Amino acid sequence: MDHHELQQPDYGTGQKKLGIYFIGFVSCTLLTLFSFWVVMAAKLPRLETFALIYSAAIIQFLVQLICFLRLNTQTEQGKNNVLAFVFTGVILVTIIVGSLWIMWNLNYYMMN
């Protein structure tokens, strides 16, 4: 069997590159330090502090998806990975929102 006949399976993640990991590490570190500074400085109202922390958390989640899990749409398998991820998010949101709606209705009708 020839060396060139062996092919690596395509998981849709692209090639590993040290640069993308470094960018992800630096970005996540800066976002964490930003969140820490927002809390420790205590110069903003509570609602704005929560909004900034949650925004930084969402951005950091996306950075980790792209840089460390290498979620992309460059190949057909990569597109399938993104579609599966979005579908999982839709299912989770549906379950959480549905559960909250049921609990709110139960509370409302039990108290009235």
HUTA-V73314 format. One line per field, one symbol per residue. ss: DSSP state (2 for helix, 1 for strand, 0 for the rest). burial: # if it has 9 or more other C-alpha atoms within 8 Angstrom, else .. A space follows every 50 residues. Layout:
ss: ???
burial: ???
This chain:
ss: 00222000000000000222222222222222222222222000022222 22222222222222222000000002222222222222222222222222 222222222220
burial: ...........##......##.##..##..##.##..#..........#. .##..##..#..######.####...###.##.................. ............
